Amino acid sequence: MTGKYLFKIILAGSGGCGKTTLLNRYTTGQFNSDTKMTIGVDFAVHYLELDEGQGAATLQIWDFGGEERFRTMLPSFCQGASGALLFFDLVRTHTFYELDEWINIIRRNTHDIPIILLGAKYDLIESPSDLNIDPQQVMSFIQYNKIKGYLNISSKTGYNVNKSFDKLTELMITK
């Protein structure tokens, strides 16, 4: 089935988890370690050619500021969303425990959109002992919240950056 799709994607998670660096890496191919804090929300548009014969998708990617003071404005920015990438930082454990608040904001203000969980800053993990989060806790969170997938990513190296958007786009098309 060939088509032209338009999707609004939410990037959500605690401040400093790498949402903006992922957005920059995906849309420009560049990594910038000197990103500024997102004030409220930022967005970018990316055009994605789908597999042969499937057409193309326009992705409107909304990068939510992770700081507590911006949370009150996020529900209105969720309206019309087709999918979400939910972030936590693999080396900062508290960002995983803050995911409940983020999933609640998304679920309360969207209509059963697919969500993929991303473990960010994978390039900082040199060995399994560097992980401060029990993989079983991650799996339990995914199952309990009916998350559609999980990937570790690195905006610095580009690891799984395109794959995260490709996978979410596939889920949005089939929904």
Secondary structure, 3 states (H helix, E strand, C coil): CCEEEEEEEEEEECCCCCHHHHHHHHHHCCCCCCCCCCCCEEEEEEEEECCCCCEEEEEEEEEECCCHHHHHHHHHHHCCCCEEEEEEECCCHHHHHCHHHHHHHHHHHCCCCCEEEEEECHHHCCCHHHCCCCHHHHHHHHHHCCCCEEEECCCCCCCCHHHHHHHHHHHHHHC
